[in-house]
Amino acid sequence: MSKLVDLNDLTEIKNVDKSGMLDLYLRIHESYKEATELSYRVDLPEALVKRRRSIDYVVVAGAGGSLIGGELLKDWLEETAFIPILTCDDYKLPSYVSRSSLVFVVSYSGETEETLSAFVGAIKKGCAVVAVTSGGHLEAFCRTLNVPCVIVPKGLPPRGALPYLFVPLTIFLERLNVIPSSSEELNEVVSVLKEISRANAPEVPLEENFTKALALKLNGTIPMIYGLKRYRSVAHRWKTQLNENAKIPCICESFLRLTHNEIVGWEAPRRLTKKFSVVFLRDLDEPPEVTRRVEATKAIVMKKANKVLEVYAQGKGLLSKMFSLVHIGDLVSIYLAIARGIDPKPTRAIDKIKLELSKLETIKRIEAEVERLTCKSINGGYLSYVKD
């Protein structure tokens, strides 16, 4: 194993993290207020307001880092929402999505071809549509078809734009009276994330810095992230951040499901299982039956895994607890990348796949479909085309 970068050396940290990803995440709490302001600036068309009482599904269509906001939204509201909230990361929306559905189309770049395809599908189905993007084809299509669109700041990696990809969904659901006000919970998120950033800043030495220490404990292993059901999207965020930032394989699973199948995998010989470390994402307010299940799982895993670690959620409300775990995972992934001497920002494998996909010229096909929709629309606008 090559020598690790000293995480107490601020100069070395900056030399490795050439794009300033660590600083981006340490200041991410500042973006939540701006995201809220951006969301309120977008007008709600009257036709959309009229349809709010008939909404049967809320669907968030996106891919990769642009979809994580929808996945977090779904888990946050699962225990309280009266309308099902679903996510879609494919070219086509599910067959049950109809003109009674509200579809959020989220693509940070505005160029994600599967998301653009889902956008056209939502228009054809007559769904109520709201887009979130920094520009690209998605912004252009929204202007052409008169679709409400939240334009967020450019220049960020999608995985670092989470506030701008989550908050607009929440604000629009509020404005349509689908959910109650979330301002109190969002304020707590900002406060909790600010404190986590302060406690885990690069100036804080390794001995006192939880995320630095956890990153080093994961080094040289394949992490497995186990979260409670309410934290399944958080566990997935940990996985994808360790993939993209630290450039390592990672696995995630949630309780209670993992105790019905995955747990049996730990019966494998230790020469195999010792390659894995396990991180349990936990909550001080776990129901007793869940706690017992987690502890029973931990007892089995501890005999076989390289390391077994625990991270507890911070804050009072569910949203702040979720985002506290997200933020800790984000920082761990950045510190692990830096420790390994890897610039966390580039994602060359994704770039290669996108290059191959571009050869199919799918975007051109989607452009032609939007042009046909424009020709069919009444008064040049989507919301007048999809009449009530």
N, C-alpha and C positions, 0 to 999 in steps of 0.2 A: 504493500500500500504506500502510495506516495505521501510525502510530508504534507501535513495540513497547514493552511494559512492560519496565522495567529489572529483569532477573533478579537483580541484586545489591542491589536495594532490598527489604528484608524487609517493610517496611510495605506496599509496593505488592503484594507477593506475597500477603499476608494479605487485603488489600482485594479482590483478584480471586478468590482461592480461598476463598470465603465459607464453604464447607462443610468446610474442613480436609482435603481429599482428599490433599494432599501429605503432611501429617503422618500420615494413615492409612497410606499406602504406606511411609513411612520407618520406621514401627513394625511393619510387617506380620510381621517375623520373630518378634515376640513371640507371635503368634497360633498358631504351629505347635505349641508345647508344650501350650497350652490345647486345641487341636483333638485332640491325642493323648489327653489325659486324658478329654475328652468321649467319645471313641470307645471307650475301655476301660470306661466306666461302663455302657454298654448291654449287657444280658445277651444271650448267644447261646442261643436256644431249642434244646433238645435235638434237635427235629425237623430244624432247620437243620444242626446239627453232623453228624447222621447222613447227610445228603445230600451232604456235601462231596466224597466220593469219586466221586460220579456226575456231577459238574459237567462239562459239555462246552463251555459258553460262559460268559464273563463279559460282561455287557452293562451299559453305563452309559447310562441314559435321562435326558435333560435338554435344556435349550435355553439359548442365549446364554451369559451369564456363569456360569450354573449347570452348564454342560457342559464347560467348559474343563478342570476337574480330571480328568474322564474321558478327554479327548483327550490330556492330558499323561501320564496313567497308561498309556494304550495305547502311546504312543511310548517311554516309559521301559522298559516290560517287553517290548517287541516282540522283542528279541534274546535274551531269557532265559526268557520264559513258555512253558509247555508247553500252556496252555489259551488259545485265542484270546480277546483282549479287544477288544470292539467298542463303538461308541457309536451312539446313536439319538436323533435330534432331531426325531422326527415323532410324530403322534398314534398310530400303530400300530407295534408291534414287528415286526421281520422274521419271515417265516413259519417260519424254521428255529429260532427261539427256542421252547423247550419246557420241560417240567417238569424237564428235566435242566440247565436254565440258571439261573445266578445273576444277578439283575437288581438293580442299584443304581438307585434312582429318586431323582434329585437336583433339587430345586427350592428355591432359597434362600427365596423368598417363601412357597412352599407353594401358590401360586395359578396357576402356569403351566399353562394348560389342555391343551397338547399333552403335557406331562409327566404330568399327572393322568390323562389318557386312556391313556397308556402304562402307568401304574401299574395301572389296572383291567385292561388287557389282559394284564399279567403275572400278575395274580391268576387270571384266567380260564384262562390256559394252565397254571396250577399251578406256576409258577416259584418258586424260592426268592427272596424279595424282602427288600431292606434299603433303607430310605429315609434321606435326609439333607435336613433342612429347618430353618428357623427357626420354623415354625408353619403357620398357614393351614389350608386344606382337607387338605393332605397329612398333616399331623400328626393331624388329626381322623380321617381315613380309617385311618391306621395304628393308632390307639387302638381304633377300631371293629373292625378285622379282626385285631388282635393281631399286627401286623407290626413287627419290630424297626426302631427309628427313632432316629437320632442328631439331637438337638435342638441347634442351634448358635445363637450369640448373634444377636439381632435388631438392626435399625437400620443395617445396612451396605448399600451398593450391592452387588449380587451380584458385580460385577467386583472389588470390594475384599474379598471374603470367600473368596478362593481357598484359604487354608490350611484353612478349615472344609469346603470342598467337595472337597478332594483327600485330606487325611490320613485321614479316616474310611474311604475306599475302600481305602487301603493297609493300615490296621490290621485291617479285617475280612478282607481276603485273607490276612493273616498268621495271624489267629486261626483261620481255616478251613484253614490249612496249604496254601493255594494258592500262596503265595510265601514265601520265607524272610524273616527279620526285616530290616526296613528302618531300624531305629533309628539305626544308624551313619550312613547316608546322610542321614536327616532331620536329625540333629545337624549334619552338615556344611552342609546347606542353611541352617540358622539362622545358623551362623557366617559363611558367605559373604554372605548377605543383610544381615546386620548391618554388615559391613565396607563393602559397596556403599552402604548408606544413610549411613554416616558420611562416606564420600568424596564423596557427592553431596548432602549436606544444603544447605539454602538459605543457610546461613552461609558455605559454601565458595564463593569468588568464581568468576565465570564462567571466568576464565582457567585455573582448576585443577579445574573441575567438568565432568566428561565428559558427563553427561546434559544439563546446561544448554546446553553448546556444541553437542551433537548436535541438540537441539531447534531451536536457531536455524538450523542448517544445513538442516533439513528445511522450515523455514517458507517458504511461498509455492510449494511444490511438492506433487505427489501422490506420496507415498512408495510404493515397491515393495519389499517385504521378501522377500529370497531366503535360505532356510535349507537346511541339509543335511537329508536325509531324516529323521534322528533329531530334527531341530528343526522339523519341519513344523507341529506344534501350537504351538510357540513362535512361529513366524512368524505363525501365525493369531492368536495372542494379541496380538502387536504390532499387527496390522491392526485388531483389534476395539478395542484400547485407544486407538489413534489415532482411530478412528471415534467412540467414545463420549466419551472425555475431551477430545480436541483438536477434535472436530467437523469432521473432514476426511475425504475419500475416501482409501482406501488399498487396495493390492493385495498379495497374498502368493502365493508359489509355492515349491516345493522342488526341490532337486536329487535325483535326476538328471533328473527328469521335465521340468523347464523347458528343458533343453538339447535336447529332442526336438521342441519346438514353440514355446514362448513366445519363445525367443531370436530366432526369425525376425522377430518383431514389431519388433525393434530395427532392421530394415532400413527402417523408415518414415522420412520426412523429418525432419530435426532440428527444424523448426519445430513438429512435434508432440511428438517425444520429449523436447525440452528442458523440457517441463512436469513430467517425472518425475525423482525422485531415487531412488537404489537403495541399500538397506542390506543388506549381506551378513552373515548370522549365521554365524560361523565357529568352528572348534575347532582348537587347536594340535595335536591328535592326529588330524587328518584323514588317511585313507588316501591314499597318493600319487596314485592314479588320480582320486580325488575332488578333491584339491588342484589337479591339472592342469586338470580340467574347470572348477573355479571360476575359476581364473586365466584360462583361455581365454574364459570368459563375461565376466569383468570387463574384459578387453581390448576386447571388442566393445562393451560397454555404455558404457565410458568415453568413447567417441567420440561418443555420442549423448545421454547423460543429462545433466541439469542438474548433479547431483552424484553421486558414487559413494563410499559410506562403508562401513566395516567395524566390526563389533563381535565381539570374541572372548569365548567362554565362560570362566567362572572356576570354580575348584574342581578336585577330583580325580575324584569319582564322576560318573556320567552325570546323576544327579538334581540335584546341585548345579550342574552346568554348565547344565542346562535352566533351572533356576529363577534362576540368575544372569542369563541372557539375558532371562527373563521380567521380572525386577525392573528391569533397566536399561530395557527397553521401557516398563514402567509409568511410571517416573520421567520418561522422555523425553516421553511423551504428556501428563503433567501439566504439565511445564515449558513445553511448546509451547502448551498451552491458556492458561496464565497469561501467557506472552509475548504472545499474541494478545488478551489482555484478556477471556478467556472463562472463566466459572466451569465447572470440569470436571465437576461432579456431575450437573446436570440432563440428562435425555435426553428432550426433549419429543417428538421424532418417534416414539419407542417408545411413549410414553404415549398419543399419538394413535391409534396402531394398536391398542393394547390396548383403548382406549375403543370403537373400531369393532367389535372382536371380541366385546366383552362384550354387544353387542346380540343376538348369536346365542344367548346363555344356555347355552353349552356346559357350564359348570360345573354348572348345574342338572341337565342330562342325566346327567353323571357322578355326581352325588350320588344320583340315582335308581338307577343301576347298582350303586353301593356298597350301598345299602339292600337291593337284591335279593340281593346276595352275602351280606349279613349274615343275611338270613332263611334262606338255604340252608345256612349254616355249621353245623358241629357244635360244641356247647359255646361258640358265639359267637366262635370264633377262626379266623383264616385258616390257621394252621399245623396245626390239627386238621382243618380242612375239606380241605386238600390233604394227604391222608394218604399215608404211604409204604406 
